[in-house]
Amino acid sequence: MSFKKFFIGLGIAFLLFIFYVIYQLSTFKLFNDEIKVVQEIKVPHKNYLLKVYYMPSNATTESSIQVRKIENNVEEVLKGYERFNYLNNYKITEGDTLNLSISDTSNVSAPIEEVKFKLP
């Protein structure tokens, strides 16, 4: 009688283990899909804020750097740069031009890009 209870308990423990493994496999995340704020930039003499985001890659898009304008709690995408994943430096020149130094750290031979665009 005690062997029967032992094997029933062992069978229940085995089933619980199998269900746990199935649960872990079905909820496994292959890609890191967390959007991260890399830098917040206060624009002088303007009433809005700029945020530079890192947008991770997934199955259909490449990683990118995205610049958004935040004004009155509304975010507007100003510019996106695909195939880049790192903000090296930034500078606001002439009061309304944003200079970004961005790179792709996954490609060693990729040069650092210097991009400029006019702020609204």
One Martini backbone bead per residue (centre of mass of N, CA, C, O) as a GRO file, in nm:
protein
  120
    1MET     BB    1   0.055   0.063  -0.020
    2SER     BB    2   0.305   0.263  -0.003
    3PHE     BB    3   0.395   0.228  -0.300
    4LYS     BB    4   0.145   0.354  -0.427
    5LYS     BB    5   0.172   0.637  -0.299
    6PHE     BB    6   0.452   0.696  -0.405
    7PHE     BB    7   0.383   0.678  -0.716
    8ILE     BB    8   0.165   0.893  -0.713
    9GLY     BB    9   0.345   1.125  -0.610
   10LEU     BB   10   0.553   1.099  -0.839
   11GLY     BB   11   0.350   1.154  -1.070
   12ILE     BB   12   0.263   1.435  -0.977
   13ALA     BB   13   0.544   1.564  -0.979
   14PHE     BB   14   0.598   1.512  -1.280
   15LEU     BB   15   0.356   1.674  -1.392
   16LEU     BB   16   0.437   1.943  -1.267
   17PHE     BB   17   0.707   1.962  -1.414
   18ILE     BB   18   0.595   1.957  -1.703
   19PHE     BB   19   0.417   2.212  -1.674
   20TYR     BB   20   0.652   2.402  -1.607
   21VAL     BB   21   0.814   2.363  -1.869
   22ILE     BB   22   0.590   2.454  -2.062
   23TYR     BB   23   0.557   2.736  -1.945
   24GLN     BB   24   0.850   2.835  -1.990
   25LEU     BB   25   0.851   2.791  -2.303
   26SER     BB   26   0.589   2.975  -2.369
   27THR     BB   27   0.730   3.249  -2.209
   28PHE     BB   28   0.964   3.294  -2.383
   29LYS     BB   29   1.209   3.545  -2.464
   30LEU     BB   30   1.397   3.625  -2.742
   31PHE     BB   31   1.350   3.935  -2.727
   32ASN     BB   32   1.437   4.260  -2.659
   33ASP     BB   33   1.147   4.497  -2.612
   34GLU     BB   34   1.280   4.744  -2.471
   35ILE     BB   35   1.225   5.073  -2.440
   36LYS     BB   36   1.481   5.328  -2.431
   37VAL     BB   37   1.606   5.596  -2.261
   38VAL     BB   38   1.899   5.772  -2.335
   39GLN     BB   39   1.798   6.087  -2.373
   40GLU     BB   40   1.758   6.411  -2.232
   41ILE     BB   41   1.655   6.724  -2.393
   42LYS     BB   42   1.702   7.060  -2.341
   43VAL     BB   43   1.568   7.323  -2.511
   44PRO     BB   44   1.657   7.624  -2.581
   45HIS     BB   45   1.392   7.847  -2.599
   46LYS     BB   46   1.189   7.608  -2.538
   47ASN     BB   47   0.868   7.416  -2.465
   48TYR     BB   48   1.046   7.148  -2.499
   49LEU     BB   49   1.130   6.799  -2.521
   50LEU     BB   50   1.390   6.566  -2.575
   51LYS     BB   51   1.398   6.219  -2.685
   52VAL     BB   52   1.615   5.940  -2.679
   53TYR     BB   53   1.574   5.628  -2.839
   54TYR     BB   54   1.583   5.277  -2.800
   55MET     BB   55   1.512   5.043  -3.062
   56PRO     BB   56   1.464   4.731  -3.082
   57SER     BB   57   1.486   4.445  -3.225
   58ASN     BB   58   1.321   4.214  -3.444
   59ALA     BB   59   1.176   4.019  -3.684
   60THR     BB   60   1.113   4.306  -3.875
   61THR     BB   61   1.327   4.494  -3.727
   62GLU     BB   62   1.561   4.719  -3.666
   63SER     BB   63   1.760   4.884  -3.496
   64SER     BB   64   1.712   5.211  -3.323
   65ILE     BB   65   1.707   5.565  -3.340
   66GLN     BB   66   1.493   5.798  -3.157
   67VAL     BB   67   1.328   6.113  -3.200
   68ARG     BB   68   1.145   6.303  -2.952
   69LYS     BB   69   0.870   6.514  -2.887
   70ILE     BB   70   0.778   6.691  -2.582
   71GLU     BB   71   0.441   6.831  -2.561
   72ASN     BB   72   0.195   6.830  -2.351
   73ASN     BB   73   0.215   6.506  -2.321
   74VAL     BB   74   0.321   6.481  -2.629
   75GLU     BB   75   0.435   6.252  -2.866
   76GLU     BB   76   0.681   6.308  -3.132
   77VAL     BB   77   0.815   6.197  -3.419
   78LEU     BB   78   1.103   6.317  -3.588
   79LYS     BB   79   1.331   6.076  -3.588
   80GLY     BB   80   1.490   5.796  -3.765
   81TYR     BB   81   1.761   5.540  -3.708
   82GLU     BB   82   1.862   5.284  -3.869
   83ARG     BB   83   2.116   5.061  -3.757
   84PHE     BB   84   2.114   5.186  -3.466
   85ASN     BB   85   2.238   5.166  -3.092
   86TYR     BB   86   2.413   5.444  -3.041
   87LEU     BB   87   2.485   5.725  -2.835
   88ASN     BB   88   2.758   5.933  -2.822
   89ASN     BB   89   2.642   6.228  -2.911
   90TYR     BB   90   2.540   6.578  -2.847
   91LYS     BB   91   2.415   6.888  -3.018
   92ILE     BB   92   2.321   7.228  -2.997
   93THR     BB   93   2.290   7.442  -3.277
   94GLU     BB   94   2.178   7.755  -3.350
   95GLY     BB   95   1.908   7.666  -3.165
   96ASP     BB   96   1.786   7.445  -3.424
   97THR     BB   97   2.021   7.216  -3.417
   98LEU     BB   98   2.072   6.866  -3.428
   99ASN     BB   99   2.352   6.680  -3.316
  100LEU     BB  100   2.442   6.345  -3.402
  101SER     BB  101   2.618   6.064  -3.254
  102ILE     BB  102   2.613   5.752  -3.422
  103SER     BB  103   2.601   5.385  -3.372
  104ASP     BB  104   2.716   5.040  -3.440
  105THR     BB  105   2.811   4.790  -3.212
  106SER     BB  106   2.772   4.520  -3.396
  107ASN     BB  107   2.971   4.682  -3.597
  108VAL     BB  108   3.304   4.739  -3.618
  109SER     BB  109   3.322   4.881  -3.921
  110ALA     BB  110   3.135   5.097  -3.837
  111PRO     BB  111   3.078   5.412  -3.852
  112ILE     BB  112   3.044   5.722  -3.731
  113GLU     BB  113   2.759   5.917  -3.725
  114GLU     BB  114   2.675   6.243  -3.854
  115VAL     BB  115   2.380   6.415  -3.761
  116LYS     BB  116   2.132   6.648  -3.895
  117PHE     BB  117   1.858   6.859  -3.758
  118LYS     BB  118   1.579   7.038  -3.756
  119LEU     BB  119   1.400   7.208  -3.534
  120PRO     BB  120   1.071   7.315  -3.451
   0.00000   0.00000   0.00000
